[in-house]
Amino acid sequence: MYYKETPGIEPWAADPTGSAAPDWKDAANADFESRGLRVTVIERVPRVVPSVGYALRIAVRPPEQSAAEARCLVKELADPTQPAASRTDCAPLYRVP
């Protein structure tokens, strides 16, 4: 599953060049776990059009997939939805102010 980042919103999000804080993985994992998602794999990948940002590829256990979708994770990287923080149809970890 994928969580589409928004630079400047999620504290662990990559900037437009792909740079992020050294502890980004631990910080993102802590955010997901604090919201009830046990992440087994987490890595940053460019979105389909890299100039529009990055996403986290996240593996969650099958029983938690619907909870992950409720937190704005999508099954396919090419999903046409907006980055998580801009969506109103789910509960992202952070919202665009």
MARVEX-259889 format. One record per residue: residue in three letters; residue number from 1; x, y, z of N, C-alpha, C, O in turn. Coordinates in nm, 4 decimals, m for minus. Layout:
(ALA; NUM; (X; Y; Z); (X; Y; Z); (X; Y; Z); (X; Y; Z))
...
This chain:
(MET; 1; (0.0849; m0.1167; 0.0000); (0.0000; 0.0000; 0.0000); (0.0902; 0.1239; 0.0000); (0.2095; 0.1154; 0.0292))
(TYR; 2; (0.0313; 0.2384; m0.0331); (0.1099; 0.3612; m0.0472); (0.0433; 0.4778; 0.0254); (m0.0788; 0.4933; 0.0229))
(TYR; 3; (0.1257; 0.5583; 0.0893); (0.0807; 0.6816; 0.1533); (0.1493; 0.7958; 0.0795); (0.2710; 0.8120; 0.0884))
(LYS; 4; (0.0709; 0.8750; 0.0066); (0.1276; 0.9849; m0.0727); (0.1596; 1.1029; 0.0186); (0.0712; 1.1602; 0.0822))
(GLU; 5; (0.2875; 1.1374; 0.0232); (0.3344; 1.2451; 0.1114); (0.3025; 1.3837; 0.0562); (0.2767; 1.4015; m0.0629))
(THR; 6; (0.3054; 1.4812; 0.1471); (0.2962; 1.6222; 0.1122); (0.4120; 1.6932; 0.1816); (0.4090; 1.7100; 0.3035))
(PRO; 7; (0.5146; 1.7354; 0.1062); (0.6274; 1.8041; 0.1703); (0.5805; 1.9230; 0.2529); (0.4963; 2.0015; 0.2096))
(GLY; 8; (0.6365; 1.9344; 0.3721); (0.6023; 2.0447; 0.4608); (0.4810; 2.0176; 0.5488); (0.4500; 2.0975; 0.6372))
(ILE; 9; (0.4124; 1.9067; 0.5260); (0.2964; 1.8735; 0.6089); (0.3330; 1.7605; 0.7050); (0.3338; 1.7809; 0.8264))
(GLU; 10; (0.3629; 1.6432; 0.6529); (0.4092; 1.5351; 0.7405); (0.5524; 1.5671; 0.7815); (0.6347; 1.5975; 0.6952))
(PRO; 11; (0.5845; 1.5614; 0.9093); (0.7187; 1.6006; 0.9545); (0.8297; 1.5114; 0.8995); (0.9461; 1.5514; 0.8995))
(TRP; 12; (0.7965; 1.3933; 0.8534); (0.8948; 1.2998; 0.8003); (0.8951; 1.2940; 0.6479); (0.9699; 1.2157; 0.5894))
(ALA; 13; (0.8124; 1.3759; 0.5826); (0.8029; 1.3736; 0.4358); (0.9330; 1.4205; 0.3717); (1.0058; 1.5028; 0.4272))
(ALA; 14; (0.9600; 1.3666; 0.2544); (1.0770; 1.4092; 0.1769); (1.0504; 1.5462; 0.1165); (0.9363; 1.5815; 0.0868))
(ASP; 15; (1.1576; 1.6227; 0.0987); (1.1421; 1.7483; 0.0270); (1.1364; 1.7155; m0.1232); (1.1505; 1.5990; m0.1605))
(PRO; 16; (1.1165; 1.8146; m0.2088); (1.1040; 1.7847; m0.3522); (1.2251; 1.7130; m0.4135); (1.2120; 1.6505; m0.5187))
(THR; 17; (1.3416; 1.7211; m0.3500); (1.4589; 1.6519; m0.4032); (1.4704; 1.5083; m0.3521); (1.5569; 1.4327; m0.3964))
(GLY; 18; (1.3830; 1.4714; m0.2591); (1.3878; 1.3371; m0.2007); (1.4629; 1.3303; m0.0691); (1.4697; 1.2242; m0.0072))
(SER; 19; (1.5196; 1.4426; m0.0253); (1.5925; 1.4447; 0.1015); (1.4937; 1.4460; 0.2179); (1.3862; 1.5053; 0.2098))
(ALA; 20; (1.5326; 1.3794; 0.3256); (1.4493; 1.3756; 0.4463); (1.5407; 1.3634; 0.5677); (1.6592; 1.3326; 0.5555))
(ALA; 21; (1.4834; 1.3880; 0.6839); (1.5593; 1.3744; 0.8087); (1.6114; 1.2317; 0.8220); (1.5468; 1.1378; 0.7754))
(PRO; 22; (1.7280; 1.2141; 0.8854); (1.7845; 1.0799; 0.8983); (1.6929; 0.9808; 0.9702); (1.7005; 0.8605; 0.9452))
(ASP; 23; (1.6074; 1.0296; 1.0582); (1.5202; 0.9402; 1.1339); (1.3783; 0.9332; 1.0767); (1.2849; 0.8956; 1.1476))
(TRP; 24; (1.3617; 0.9690; 0.9495); (1.2280; 0.9750; 0.8905); (1.1534; 0.8427; 0.9030); (1.0332; 0.8417; 0.9293))
(LYS; 25; (1.2231; 0.7321; 0.8844); (1.1565; 0.6024; 0.8859); (1.0998; 0.5711; 1.0248); (0.9866; 0.5245; 1.0371))
(ASP; 26; (1.1787; 0.5969; 1.1283); (1.1310; 0.5743; 1.2651); (1.0132; 0.6662; 1.2984); (0.9166; 0.6242; 1.3622))
(ALA; 27; (1.0224; 0.7920; 1.2543); (0.9153; 0.8877; 1.2826); (0.7860; 0.8484; 1.2112); (0.6784; 0.8536; 1.2707))
(ALA; 28; (0.7959; 0.8094; 1.0855); (0.6765; 0.7680; 1.0110); (0.6173; 0.6416; 1.0722); (0.4959; 0.6314; 1.0901))
(ASN; 29; (0.7025; 0.5465; 1.1037); (0.6555; 0.4220; 1.1641); (0.5821; 0.4508; 1.2959); (0.4776; 0.3915; 1.3229))
(ALA; 30; (0.6363; 0.5408; 1.3772); (0.5723; 0.5772; 1.5045); (0.4352; 0.6402; 1.4802); (0.3406; 0.6135; 1.5544))
(ASP; 31; (0.4240; 0.7239; 1.3763); (0.2950; 0.7850; 1.3437); (0.1922; 0.6790; 1.3060); (0.0787; 0.6827; 1.3536))
(PHE; 32; (0.2310; 0.5853; 1.2214); (0.1367; 0.4805; 1.1809); (0.0986; 0.3931; 1.3001); (m0.0188; 0.3613; 1.3194))
(GLU; 33; (0.1973; 0.3546; 1.3792); (0.1681; 0.2689; 1.4945); (0.0794; 0.3389; 1.5963); (m0.0064; 0.2751; 1.6574))
(SER; 34; (0.0987; 0.4697; 1.6156); (0.0164; 0.5428; 1.7122); (m0.1295; 0.5505; 1.6670); (m0.2184; 0.5811; 1.7465))
(ARG; 35; (m0.1527; 0.5227; 1.5401); (m0.2892; 0.5225; 1.4866); (m0.3397; 0.3809; 1.4594); (m0.4374; 0.3613; 1.3870))
(GLY; 36; (m0.2718; 0.2831; 1.5184); (m0.3200; 0.1464; 1.5138); (m0.2766; 0.0619; 1.3962); (m0.3284; m0.0483; 1.3781))
(LEU; 37; (m0.1823; 0.1100; 1.3150); (m0.1346; 0.0325; 1.2005); (0.0044; m0.0214; 1.2292); (0.0987; 0.0553; 1.2489))
(ARG; 38; (0.0168; m0.1512; 1.2315); (0.1481; m0.2129; 1.2518); (0.2138; m0.2329; 1.1167); (0.1727; m0.3183; 1.0381))
(VAL; 39; (0.3144; m0.1548; 1.0910); (0.3842; m0.1555; 0.9631); (0.4931; m0.2617; 0.9667); (0.5718; m0.2674; 1.0613))
(THR; 40; (0.4977; m0.3457; 0.8636); (0.6031; m0.4476; 0.8580); (0.7151; m0.4077; 0.7629); (0.8282; m0.4541; 0.7774))
(VAL; 41; (0.6848; m0.3219; 0.6656); (0.7856; m0.2706; 0.5718); (0.7507; m0.1259; 0.5445); (0.6336; m0.0918; 0.5279))
(ILE; 42; (0.8519; m0.0405; 0.5398); (0.8290; 0.0996; 0.5039); (0.9485; 0.1474; 0.4231); (1.0634; 0.1328; 0.4647))
(GLU; 43; (0.9194; 0.2047; 0.3068); (1.0254; 0.2622; 0.2240); (0.9672; 0.3765; 0.1419); (0.8472; 0.3797; 0.1146))
(ARG; 44; (1.0517; 0.4685; 0.1034); (1.0083; 0.5837; 0.0237); (1.0319; 0.5527; m0.1235); (1.1372; 0.5019; m0.1621))
(VAL; 45; (0.9313; 0.5845; m0.2048); (0.9416; 0.5631; m0.3487); (0.8930; 0.6888; m0.4203); (0.8060; 0.7594; m0.3692))
(PRO; 46; (0.9485; 0.7175; m0.5385); (0.8945; 0.8306; m0.6153); (0.7531; 0.7980; m0.6617); (0.7232; 0.6836; m0.6959))
(ARG; 47; (0.6676; 0.8975; m0.6626); (0.5340; 0.8750; m0.7177); (0.5472; 0.8567; m0.8678); (0.6564; 0.8723; m0.9224))
(VAL; 48; (0.4393; 0.8243; m0.9347); (0.4428; 0.7923; m1.0776); (0.5104; 0.9034; m1.1570); (0.5872; 0.8757; m1.2492))
(VAL; 49; (0.4831; 1.0263; m1.1229); (0.5519; 1.1405; m1.1833); (0.6404; 1.1974; m1.0726); (0.5913; 1.2719; m0.9879))
(PRO; 50; (0.7707; 1.1639; m1.0712); (0.8560; 1.2050; m0.9590); (0.8525; 1.3532; m0.9257); (0.8732; 1.3903; m0.8102))
(SER; 51; (0.8267; 1.4390; m1.0241); (0.8269; 1.5820; m0.9937); (0.7119; 1.6216; m0.9015); (0.7109; 1.7333; m0.8497))
(VAL; 52; (0.6151; 1.5326; m0.8798); (0.5055; 1.5669; m0.7897); (0.5228; 1.5065; m0.6521); (0.4301; 1.5124; m0.5713))
(GLY; 53; (0.6361; 1.4496; m0.6226); (0.6617; 1.4067; m0.4869); (0.6887; 1.2589; m0.4693); (0.7219; 1.1864; m0.5630))
(TYR; 54; (0.6730; 1.2182; m0.3456); (0.7081; 1.0827; m0.3042); (0.5936; 1.0192; m0.2280); (0.4999; 1.0859; m0.1842))
(ALA; 55; (0.6041; 0.8901; m0.2138); (0.5061; 0.8150; m0.1356); (0.5817; 0.7164; m0.0490); (0.6959; 0.6813; m0.0787))
(LEU; 56; (0.5185; 0.6723; 0.0573); (0.5745; 0.5646; 0.1376); (0.5087; 0.4355; 0.0938); (0.3861; 0.4255; 0.0899))
(ARG; 57; (0.5901; 0.3371; 0.0609); (0.5367; 0.2032; 0.0344); (0.5360; 0.1333; 0.1685); (0.6390; 0.1210; 0.2347))
(ILE; 58; (0.4190; 0.0878; 0.2071); (0.4005; 0.0336; 0.3411); (0.3329; m0.1025; 0.3318); (0.2329; m0.1187; 0.2620))
(ALA; 59; (0.3874; m0.1979; 0.4016); (0.3234; m0.3286; 0.4103); (0.2537; m0.3381; 0.5457); (0.3147; m0.3180; 0.6507))
(VAL; 60; (0.1267; m0.3688; 0.5403); (0.0498; m0.3929; 0.6624); (m0.0100; m0.5325; 0.6530); (m0.0261; m0.5880; 0.5443))
(ARG; 61; (m0.0419; m0.5868; 0.7673); (m0.1020; m0.7205; 0.7693); (m0.2397; m0.7154; 0.7030); (m0.3098; m0.6150; 0.7151))
(PRO; 62; (m0.2795; m0.8218; 0.6334); (m0.4093; m0.8216; 0.5647); (m0.5276; m0.7790; 0.6512); (m0.6145; m0.7078; 0.6008))
(PRO; 63; (m0.5363; m0.8186; 0.7791); (m0.6521; m0.7731; 0.8580); (m0.6558; m0.6214; 0.8797); (m0.7599; m0.5672; 0.9170))
(GLU; 64; (m0.5441; m0.5528; 0.8568); (m0.5373; m0.4081; 0.8805); (m0.5509; m0.3273; 0.7520); (m0.5417; m0.2047; 0.7563))
(GLN; 65; (m0.5725; m0.3922; 0.6381); (m0.5781; m0.3183; 0.5122); (m0.6941; m0.2197; 0.5058); (m0.6774; m0.1093; 0.4541))
(SER; 66; (m0.8094; m0.2564; 0.5564); (m0.9210; m0.1609; 0.5524); (m0.8940; m0.0427; 0.6448); (m0.9313; 0.0700; 0.6126))
(ALA; 67; (m0.8299; m0.0664; 0.7587); (m0.7917; 0.0445; 0.8475); (m0.6887; 0.1340; 0.7794); (m0.6912; 0.2559; 0.7966))
(ALA; 68; (m0.5984; 0.0742; 0.7024); (m0.4986; 0.1517; 0.6285); (m0.5662; 0.2376; 0.5219); (m0.5294; 0.3536; 0.5038))
(GLU; 69; (m0.6638; 0.1825; 0.4520); (m0.7365; 0.2612; 0.3521); (m0.8110; 0.3768; 0.4189); (m0.8212; 0.4849; 0.3609))
(ALA; 70; (m0.8623; 0.3560; 0.5378); (m0.9306; 0.4629; 0.6106); (m0.8341; 0.5747; 0.6492); (m0.8760; 0.6877; 0.6738))
(ARG; 71; (m0.7040; 0.5427; 0.6544); (m0.5994; 0.6415; 0.6844); (m0.5359; 0.6959; 0.5568); (m0.4268; 0.7527; 0.5615))
(CYS; 72; (m0.6027; 0.6791; 0.4433); (m0.5641; 0.7372; 0.3144); (m0.4529; 0.6615; 0.2408); (m0.3945; 0.7152; 0.1467))
(LEU; 73; (m0.4233; 0.5395; 0.2815); (m0.3307; 0.4597; 0.2028); (m0.4060; 0.4052; 0.0821); (m0.5248; 0.3741; 0.0912))
(VAL; 74; (m0.3378; 0.3940; m0.0292); (m0.3973; 0.3429; m0.1524); (m0.3254; 0.2156; m0.1934); (m0.2094; 0.1947; m0.1582))
(LYS; 75; (m0.3950; 0.1308; m0.2678); (m0.3378; 0.0027; m0.3076); (m0.2386; 0.0143; m0.4218); (m0.1447; m0.0648; m0.4307))
(GLU; 76; (m0.2583; 0.1118; m0.5089); (m0.1726; 0.1286; m0.6267); (m0.1084; 0.2672; m0.6256); (m0.1738; 0.3670; m0.5953))
(LEU; 77; (0.0184; 0.2716; m0.6584); (0.0886; 0.3998; m0.6619); (0.0280; 0.4937; m0.7659); (0.0290; 0.6155; m0.7481))
(ALA; 78; (m0.0242; 0.4375; m0.8732); (m0.0831; 0.5192; m0.9795); (m0.2258; 0.5647; m0.9473); (m0.2888; 0.6296; m1.0308))
(ASP; 79; (m0.2777; 0.5327; m0.8301); (m0.4120; 0.5760; m0.7905); (m0.4219; 0.7268; m0.8118); (m0.3312; 0.7999; m0.7721))
(PRO; 80; (m0.5296; 0.7749; m0.8734); (m0.5381; 0.9171; m0.9086); (m0.5724; 1.0115; m0.7939); (m0.5844; 1.1320; m0.8160))
(THR; 81; (m0.5884; 0.9609; m0.6732); (m0.6237; 1.0491; m0.5614); (m0.5117; 1.1471; m0.5285); (m0.3957; 1.1259; m0.5636))
(GLN; 82; (m0.5489; 1.2531; m0.4613); (m0.4543; 1.3550; m0.4157); (m0.3629; 1.2968; m0.3079); (m0.3895; 1.1883; m0.2562))
(PRO; 83; (m0.2537; 1.3692; m0.2731); (m0.1737; 1.3274; m0.1580); (m0.2626; 1.3167; m0.0341); (m0.3632; 1.3868; m0.0228))
(ALA; 84; (m0.2257; 1.2303; 0.0564); (m0.3084; 1.1988; 0.1725); (m0.3543; 1.3229; 0.2493); (m0.4717; 1.3327; 0.2850))
(ALA; 85; (m0.2648; 1.4164; 0.2749); (m0.2982; 1.5326; 0.3586); (m0.4052; 1.6227; 0.2974); (m0.4649; 1.7035; 0.3684))
(SER; 86; (m0.4303; 1.6103; 0.1676); (m0.5309; 1.6927; 0.0997); (m0.6654; 1.6238; 0.0857); (m0.7628; 1.6863; 0.0438))
(ARG; 87; (m0.6720; 1.4968; 0.1198); (m0.7955; 1.4214; 0.0982); (m0.8966; 1.4454; 0.2100); (m0.8603; 1.4650; 0.3259))
(THR; 88; (m1.0241; 1.4433; 0.1721); (m1.1318; 1.4598; 0.2692); (m1.2171; 1.3332; 0.2812); (m1.3092; 1.3282; 0.3628))
(ASP; 89; (m1.1872; 1.2316; 0.2010); (m1.2649; 1.1080; 0.2029); (m1.2060; 1.0025; 0.2975); (m1.2541; 0.8893; 0.3035))
(CYS; 90; (m1.1026; 1.0410; 0.3702); (m1.0357; 0.9494; 0.4622); (m0.9707; 1.0332; 0.5730); (m0.9811; 1.1559; 0.5729))
(ALA; 91; (m0.9047; 0.9672; 0.6660); (m0.8439; 1.0358; 0.7808); (m0.6906; 1.0279; 0.7698); (m0.6296; 0.9343; 0.8215))
(PRO; 92; (m0.6286; 1.1262; 0.7023); (m0.4832; 1.1222; 0.6896); (m0.4129; 1.1418; 0.8238); (m0.4739; 1.1857; 0.9213))
(LEU; 93; (m0.2856; 1.1091; 0.8271); (m0.2086; 1.1292; 0.9507); (m0.1975; 1.2775; 0.9835); (m0.1979; 1.3160; 1.1004))
(TYR; 94; (m0.1875; 1.3609; 0.8798); (m0.1782; 1.5067; 0.8931); (m0.2652; 1.5670; 0.7842); (m0.2853; 1.5057; 0.6793))
(ARG; 95; (m0.3166; 1.6862; 0.8082); (m0.3983; 1.7556; 0.7080); (m0.3324; 1.8857; 0.6653); (m0.2613; 1.9501; 0.7425))
(VAL; 96; (m0.3579; 1.9224; 0.5408); (m0.3144; 2.0529; 0.4921); (m0.3963; 2.1563; 0.5695); (m0.5189; 2.1466; 0.5752))
(PRO; 97; (m0.3287; 2.2557; 0.6292); (m0.4048; 2.3561; 0.7062); (m0.4945; 2.4402; 0.6181); (m0.5645; 2.5285; 0.6677))
